[in-house]
Amino acid sequence: MDSKEKNAVNSEILVAGAGFAGSLTALCLQQCGFDVCLVERDRHPRFAIGESSTPIADMILRDLADRYSLPWLRTFSRYGSWQNHYPEITCGLKRGFSYYKHQKGNPFSTDHNHENELLVAASSSDENSDTNWLRSDFDAFLVEKVREYDILYFDQTEIKSVEWNDNHWSFRASTEKAKLKIYADFFIDATGSSALLGELFGISSKNDEFLTNSRAIYSHFEGVKRWSEQLLNLGVSNREYPYNPDHSALHQLISEGWLWMLRFNNERTSMGIVFDQNRNTNTGDKSPEEEWETVISSYPSIRQLLNFSYISAEPGKLISTGRMQRKLSNAVGDHWAALPHTAGFVDPLHSTGIAHTLSGVEEVVELLAKHWQSREQLTEGIRAYEDSVFKELEFIDHLIAGCYQAGDDFELFSTWTMLYFIAAISYEQKRLKGIRPDSFLSAGNPAIREIVHESYADLQNLFVAGPPGGSEVQKFRDQIKQRIAPYNIAGLLDPEARNMYHHTVAEL
């Protein structure tokens, strides 16, 4: 490397993508003593989704903060400390996961047993609550921290090509004003897309291995009515609720799939319709606006929430995706690695995105810090990391595909969903004991994997002769309850809970 070469930058590690994952990776690596360069194609603040945090994400944030001497990062792991220290960075209060089942053409209704409601607490109080991240605010804050820590940062910079010469990478990039050459010994793709690795290394991305088959239409909205107010207008009591459902990851289950609602403190609401394409194969030729309005208008109680709403200036439009599932053929290689959200994605149903990505940041940074002087051990470590990420994606896929398989049967849906919460609780309990699990969301736990796979096969068998009857669903529910018993410290599937779970939270 010629340090005098015009428009050339020398670094040990190049990180592509300055979302929260790329910025945190760069910060942690810099704290380990590495010379890091961070490159971003766009400019902050920018619109992004992937906004719902979880107890697992919060735990990892705290561990990263402590291990890499980033004390300010700890404050973002709880709603209370976030508001006390950085109220100007917009977030939302998230007390848990809420699900409401709607019937097309009819107002929402339920009964005293909460037959069409499921609320699962994830925190014990507002102070210790999880958060919904307004990514444009949070990501921009982290980039400012990158600059504050004197990490070399280029935005509006696009990586065009790469070569491996003389035991280092040579990247060619372009900015608005000039061409740039970046030398690095190791490369991390934190872009959250398969595009860059496809262009640079010819790495393919595919979706044919996934059970889940979904797409989405989404945006940010202003003026969305609160669901808690709508429930009161419908005569639905909230006396037994563990929290206000507007302060949660709010799922409206519909025949087409489901609708997410994540509310922020500035009264902006992230909303998206997720379509189960295994049930809805005819997409037609409607525009995103026409399709959005068709679906929303089919559910009166949801329609009323949006009567006086409008799309936020950022992004200023509805965004429509194709099939969301994707997985790289390779997530690591010689002298490079992809973070989990770049390696693949399943579906936002269980809010796994932030936590899964942070678990990858934690693993990759530690591998580089531990094995930088031994390339053989580093290569072995990142290969094991790749195996874990792919195993985790497959595990998440089963957990989500089962929810879609349940279809319009809410009891079956709520039963299957408990497998996700068991996996999450098992992971949380290990971290609370100071043990870092060897895989995200208990995906590497053989007993829990066997429960999920065996239960998924049983779920498929329920539908062989058509939609199952009530007795079959109850038998399946009893079977799941028995299987999860060794891990069920939260009383999941207890009939007396009647779908209202107050005490599933980890002691934080």
C-alpha positions in Angstrom: 0.0 0.0 0.0 1.3 3.4 -0.9 0.4 5.8 1.8 1.2 8.7 -0.6 -1.2 7.5 -3.3 -3.7 10.2 -4.2 -7.2 9.7 -2.8 -6.1 6.5 -1.1 -7.1 5.4 2.4 -5.4 2.8 4.5 -7.3 0.8 7.2 -7.2 -2.6 8.8 -11.0 -3.2 8.6 -13.5 -1.6 6.1 -17.2 -1.7 7.2 -19.8 -1.0 4.5 -23.1 0.4 5.6 -23.6 3.0 8.4 -26.9 1.8 9.8 -26.9 1.0 13.5 -25.1 -2.3 12.9 -22.3 -0.9 10.8 -21.7 2.1 13.1 -21.7 -0.1 16.2 -19.3 -2.6 14.6 -17.0 0.3 13.7 -17.1 1.7 17.2 -16.5 -1.6 18.9 -13.6 -2.5 16.6 -12.0 1.0 17.1 -12.3 0.4 20.9 -10.4 -2.8 20.4 -7.5 -0.9 18.8 -8.3 -1.5 15.1 -7.9 1.1 12.4 -11.4 1.2 10.9 -13.0 2.9 7.9 -16.8 3.1 7.6 -18.5 3.8 4.2 -22.1 4.7 3.6 -23.8 4.9 0.2 -26.4 7.4 1.4 -26.5 10.3 3.9 -28.0 10.5 7.4 -30.6 11.0 8.6 -32.3 8.5 6.3 -35.5 6.5 6.5 -35.3 2.9 7.5 -37.5 0.2 9.1 -36.5 -2.6 11.4 -37.6 -0.6 14.5 -38.8 -3.0 17.2 -36.3 -3.8 19.9 -36.6 -6.8 22.4 -35.1 -7.8 25.7 -32.5 -9.8 23.9 -31.4 -6.8 21.9 -31.3 -4.7 25.1 -29.1 -7.3 26.8 -26.6 -7.3 23.9 -26.5 -3.5 23.8 -25.6 -3.5 27.5 -22.9 -6.1 27.1 -21.4 -4.3 24.1 -21.4 -1.0 26.1 -19.6 -2.6 29.0 -17.2 -4.7 27.0 -16.1 -2.0 24.6 -16.2 1.0 27.0 -19.1 2.7 25.4 -21.1 3.8 28.5 -23.5 6.1 26.5 -24.7 3.0 24.6 -26.1 1.4 27.8 -28.7 4.2 28.1 -30.4 3.1 24.9 -31.1 -0.4 26.4 -34.1 0.8 28.5 -36.9 3.2 27.8 -36.4 5.1 31.1 -32.7 5.7 30.7 -33.1 6.6 27.0 -35.7 9.3 28.0 -33.6 10.6 30.8 -30.4 11.0 28.7 -31.5 11.4 25.1 -35.1 12.5 24.8 -34.4 14.3 21.6 -33.7 11.0 19.9 -37.1 9.7 19.0 -38.2 6.3 20.2 -41.4 4.6 21.3 -42.4 2.7 24.5 -42.6 -1.0 23.9 -44.0 -3.1 26.8 -44.6 -6.3 24.9 -46.2 -8.1 22.0 -49.9 -7.6 21.2 -52.1 -9.5 18.8 -55.7 -8.9 17.7 -57.6 -11.1 15.3 -60.0 -9.4 12.8 -62.7 -10.8 10.6 -63.0 -9.2 7.1 -66.0 -6.9 6.9 -66.7 -6.9 10.7 -65.7 -4.6 13.6 -63.2 -6.2 16.0 -64.9 -8.3 18.7 -63.8 -10.6 21.5 -65.1 -12.1 24.7 -64.3 -12.3 28.4 -61.8 -15.1 27.6 -60.0 -12.8 25.2 -60.7 -15.3 22.4 -59.3 -12.8 19.7 -56.6 -11.1 21.8 -53.1 -12.1 23.0 -50.9 -9.8 25.0 -47.5 -11.0 26.2 -45.5 -8.7 28.5 -41.8 -8.3 27.7 -40.9 -5.8 30.5 -42.2 -5.2 34.0 -42.5 -1.4 33.8 -42.2 1.6 31.5 -38.8 2.4 33.1 -37.3 -1.0 32.1 -39.2 -1.3 28.9 -38.0 -2.1 25.4 -38.2 0.5 22.7 -39.3 1.1 19.1 -36.4 2.9 17.4 -37.0 5.8 15.0 -34.1 4.6 12.9 -33.5 7.9 11.1 -32.8 9.5 14.5 -30.9 6.6 16.1 -28.8 5.7 13.1 -27.8 9.4 12.6 -26.8 9.7 16.3 -24.5 6.7 16.0 -22.9 8.2 12.9 -22.1 11.3 14.9 -20.5 9.0 17.6 -18.4 7.5 14.8 -17.2 11.0 13.9 -16.7 11.8 17.6 -14.5 8.8 18.0 -12.3 9.9 15.0 -13.3 6.9 12.9 -12.7 7.5 9.2 -16.1 7.9 7.7 -17.3 8.5 4.1 -21.0 9.0 3.2 -22.5 9.3 -0.3 -19.8 6.9 -1.3 -20.4 3.8 -3.4 -18.0 0.8 -3.5 -17.6 -0.1 -7.2 -15.1 -3.0 -7.2 -12.5 -4.9 -5.2 -9.2 -6.8 -5.7 -7.1 -8.9 -3.4 -3.4 -8.0 -3.8 -0.4 -8.4 -1.6 -2.4 -9.7 1.3 -5.0 -6.9 1.5 -8.2 -5.7 -0.2 -8.1 -2.8 -2.6 -11.6 -1.3 -3.0 -12.4 1.3 -5.6 -15.2 3.7 -4.6 -16.7 6.9 -5.8 -18.0 9.9 -4.0 -19.9 12.9 -5.3 -16.6 14.7 -5.9 -13.9 12.1 -6.5 -12.7 8.6 -7.0 -11.4 6.8 -3.9 -9.3 3.8 -3.2 -9.6 2.1 0.2 -7.1 -0.5 1.3 -8.1 -2.9 4.1 -7.1 -6.3 5.5 -10.7 -7.4 6.3 -14.1 -6.4 5.0 -17.5 -6.4 6.8 -20.7 -6.0 4.9 -23.3 -4.3 7.2 -25.5 -3.0 4.3 -28.5 -5.2 5.1 -28.8 -6.2 1.5 -27.4 -8.9 -0.8 -26.6 -6.4 -3.6 -23.0 -5.4 -2.7 -21.6 -8.9 -2.1 -23.3 -9.9 -5.4 -21.5 -7.1 -7.2 -18.1 -7.5 -5.6 -17.8 -11.3 -5.2 -20.6 -12.8 -7.3 -22.3 -14.1 -4.1 -25.9 -15.2 -5.0 -29.0 -14.8 -2.9 -32.0 -17.1 -3.0 -35.2 -17.8 -1.2 -36.2 -21.3 -2.3 -35.2 -22.9 1.1 -37.7 -20.8 3.1 -41.0 -22.1 4.4 -42.2 -18.5 4.9 -43.4 -16.6 1.8 -44.3 -13.0 2.5 -44.1 -9.5 1.1 -45.0 -6.1 2.5 -46.4 -2.6 1.9 -45.3 -0.1 4.5 -44.6 3.5 5.5 -44.7 6.0 8.4 -47.9 7.8 9.2 -49.1 10.8 11.1 -52.4 11.2 12.9 -53.1 7.5 13.5 -55.8 7.0 16.2 -54.8 5.0 19.2 -55.9 1.4 19.3 -56.7 1.6 23.0 -59.2 4.3 22.3 -60.8 2.3 19.5 -61.2 -0.7 21.8 -63.0 1.4 24.4 -65.3 2.7 21.6 -66.0 -1.0 20.7 -66.8 -1.8 24.4 -63.7 -4.0 24.8 -62.4 -3.8 28.4 -58.7 -3.4 29.1 -59.0 -4.1 32.8 -57.0 -7.4 32.5 -54.4 -6.0 30.2 -50.8 -6.2 31.4 -50.0 -2.9 29.6 -51.4 -0.4 27.1 -51.4 -2.1 23.7 -50.4 1.1 21.9 -47.1 0.8 23.9 -46.2 -2.5 22.3 -45.4 -4.2 19.0 -49.0 -4.2 17.9 -50.1 -6.9 15.4 -53.5 -6.8 13.7 -54.1 -10.3 12.3 -56.1 -10.2 9.1 -57.0 -12.8 6.4 -54.3 -11.5 4.1 -51.6 -11.9 6.8 -51.1 -9.2 9.4 -50.6 -5.4 10.0 -47.8 -4.0 12.2 -48.2 -0.8 14.2 -45.2 0.7 16.0 -45.9 4.1 17.7 -43.2 6.6 18.5 -43.1 9.4 21.1 -43.6 12.1 18.4 -46.9 10.5 17.4 -45.5 9.1 14.2 -46.5 5.4 13.6 -44.7 2.8 11.5 -47.3 0.7 9.8 -47.1 -2.1 7.3 -49.2 -4.9 5.8 -47.5 -8.2 5.5 -49.1 -10.6 3.0 -48.8 -14.3 3.4 -48.3 -15.3 -0.3 -48.9 -18.9 0.4 -52.6 -17.9 1.1 -52.8 -14.9 -1.2 -51.2 -15.8 -4.5 -53.1 -13.3 -6.7 -51.4 -9.9 -6.3 -53.1 -8.4 -9.4 -51.8 -5.2 -10.9 -52.9 -2.7 -8.2 -50.6 0.1 -7.2 -49.3 0.0 -3.6 -51.9 2.8 -2.7 -54.8 0.8 -4.2 -53.8 -2.4 -2.6 -53.3 -0.7 0.8 -56.7 1.0 0.7 -58.4 -2.3 -0.4 -57.0 -4.2 2.5 -57.5 -1.4 5.1 -61.1 -0.8 4.0 -61.9 -4.5 4.5 -61.5 -4.2 8.3 -63.7 -1.5 9.8 -61.9 -1.1 13.1 -58.6 -0.7 11.4 -60.1 1.7 8.8 -61.3 4.0 11.6 -57.8 4.2 13.0 -56.6 5.8 9.7 -59.5 8.1 8.9 -57.6 11.2 9.6 -54.0 10.0 9.0 -51.6 10.8 6.3 -48.2 9.5 5.2 -45.2 11.2 6.9 -42.9 13.5 4.9 -40.2 10.8 5.3 -40.5 8.6 3.3 -43.4 10.4 1.8 -44.9 7.4 0.1 -46.0 3.7 0.5 -43.1 1.3 -0.2 -43.9 -2.1 -1.7 -41.6 -5.1 -1.5 -41.3 -8.3 -3.4 -40.9 -11.5 -1.5 -38.9 -10.6 1.7 -37.1 -13.9 2.3 -33.5 -14.1 1.2 -30.3 -15.9 2.1 -26.8 -15.5 0.7 -25.1 -18.6 -0.7 -22.1 -17.6 1.5 -22.1 -15.2 4.5 -18.3 -15.3 5.0 -15.2 -15.8 2.9 -11.5 -15.4 3.0 -11.0 -12.0 4.8 -14.6 -10.9 4.8 -17.9 -11.5 6.7 -21.5 -10.4 6.4 -23.6 -9.4 9.4 -26.8 -11.3 9.9 -29.2 -8.9 8.2 -27.0 -8.9 5.1 -26.7 -12.7 5.2 -30.4 -13.2 5.1 -33.9 -12.2 6.3 -37.1 -14.0 7.1 -40.0 -11.8 8.1 -40.7 -9.1 10.8 -43.4 -11.0 12.6 -41.4 -11.8 15.8 -39.2 -8.6 15.8 -36.1 -10.6 15.5 -34.2 -8.3 13.2 -32.5 -5.9 15.6 -31.5 -8.5 18.1 -30.3 -11.0 15.5 -28.1 -8.3 13.9 -26.7 -7.2 17.3 -25.8 -10.8 18.0 -23.8 -10.9 14.8 -22.0 -7.7 15.7 -21.1 -9.2 19.0 -19.8 -12.4 17.5 -17.8 -10.8 14.5 -16.1 -8.2 16.7 -15.1 -10.7 19.2 -13.7 -13.1 16.6 -11.6 -10.3 15.0 -10.3 -9.1 18.4 -9.5 -12.6 19.5 -8.0 -14.1 16.4 -6.6 -11.2 14.4 -3.0 -12.5 14.7 -4.0 -16.0 13.7 -5.7 -16.0 10.3 -6.2 -19.8 10.5 -8.2 -19.5 13.7 -10.0 -16.4 12.4 -11.0 -18.3 9.3 -12.2 -21.2 11.4 -14.2 -18.8 13.6 -16.0 -17.0 10.9 -16.9 -20.3 9.2 -18.5 -21.4 12.4 -20.2 -18.0 12.6 -21.7 -18.5 9.1 -23.0 -21.9 10.2 -24.7 -20.4 13.2 -26.3 -17.5 11.2 -27.7 -19.9 8.6 -29.0 -22.2 11.4 -30.6 -19.2 13.1 -32.4 -18.1 9.9 -33.8 -21.6 9.4 -35.0 -21.7 13.0 -36.6 -18.3 12.7 -38.2 -19.4 9.5 -39.9 -22.4 11.2 -41.2 -20.2 14.1 -42.7 -17.7 11.6 -44.0 -20.2 9.0 -46.0 -21.9 11.7 -47.8 -18.7 12.6 -48.8 -18.3 8.9 -49.8 -21.9 8.7 -52.3 -21.4 11.6 -54.2 -19.1 9.2 -57.5 -17.8 10.5 -57.5 -20.0 13.6 -56.5 -17.6 16.4 -56.3 -20.3 19.1 -53.9 -22.3 16.8 -51.9 -19.1 16.1 -51.6 -18.2 19.8 -50.5 -21.7 20.6 -47.8 -21.8 18.0 -46.5 -18.4 19.0 -45.6 -19.7 22.4 -42.7 -21.6 20.8 -41.1 -18.3 19.9 -41.5 -17.0 23.5 -40.1 -20.2 24.9 -37.0 -19.8 22.7 -36.6 -16.2 23.7 -37.1 -16.8 27.4 -34.5 -19.7 27.3 -32.0 -17.4 25.6 -32.7 -14.5 28.1 -32.3 -16.8 31.1 -28.8 -17.8 30.0 -27.7 -14.3 29.5 -29.1 -13.3 32.8 -26.8 -15.9 34.3 -23.8 -14.5 32.6 -23.7 -17.2 29.9 -23.6 -16.0 26.3 -25.6 -18.6 24.3 -23.7 -20.1 21.3 -26.5 -19.1 18.9 -29.3 -16.5 18.7 -32.7 -17.3 20.0 -31.8 -20.8 21.3 -31.4 -21.9 17.7 -28.4 -24.0 18.7 -30.2 -25.7 21.6 -30.8 -29.3 20.3 -33.8 -29.9 22.6 -35.6 -26.7 21.6 -34.8 -27.2 17.9 -36.3 -30.7 18.1 -39.5 -29.3 19.8 -39.9 -26.7 17.1 -39.3 -29.1 14.2 -41.4 -31.9 15.7 -44.2 -29.4 16.4 -44.1 -28.0 12.9 -44.5 -31.4 11.4 -47.5 -32.0 13.7 -48.9 -28.6 12.6 -48.7 -29.6 9.0 -50.5 -32.9 9.7 -53.4 -31.0 11.3 -54.2 -29.5 7.8 -53.9 -32.7 5.7 -57.7 -33.2 5.7 -58.5 -29.5 5.7 -58.7 -26.9 8.5 -58.6 -28.7 11.9 -61.6 -28.8 14.3 -61.8 -27.5 17.8 -60.9 -30.8 19.4 -57.8 -31.2 17.2 -56.6 -27.7 18.0 -57.1 -28.4 21.7 -55.1 -31.6 21.5 -52.3 -29.8 19.7 -52.4 -27.1 22.3 -52.1 -29.7 25.1 -49.2 -31.3 23.2 -47.3 -28.0 22.8 -47.8 -27.2 26.5 -46.4 -30.6 27.5 -43.3 -30.2 25.2 -42.4 -26.7 26.4 -42.9 -27.6 30.1 -39.2 -27.9 30.9 -38.6 -24.3 29.8 -42.0 -22.8 30.7 -41.1 -20.6 33.7 -43.8 -18.0 32.6 -47.0 -20.0 32.7 -47.5 -20.0 29.0 -50.7 -21.8 27.8 -52.1 -21.7 31.3 -55.9 -21.6 30.7 -56.3 -19.3 33.7 -54.1 -16.7 32.0 -56.7 -16.3 29.2 -54.2 -15.0 26.7 -53.1 -12.2 29.1 -49.5 -12.8 30.2 -48.2 -10.4 32.8 -45.2 -12.3 34.1 -43.1 -13.6 31.1 -40.6 -10.8 31.5 -36.9 -11.3 32.3 -35.6 -9.7 35.4 -33.6 -6.9 34.0 
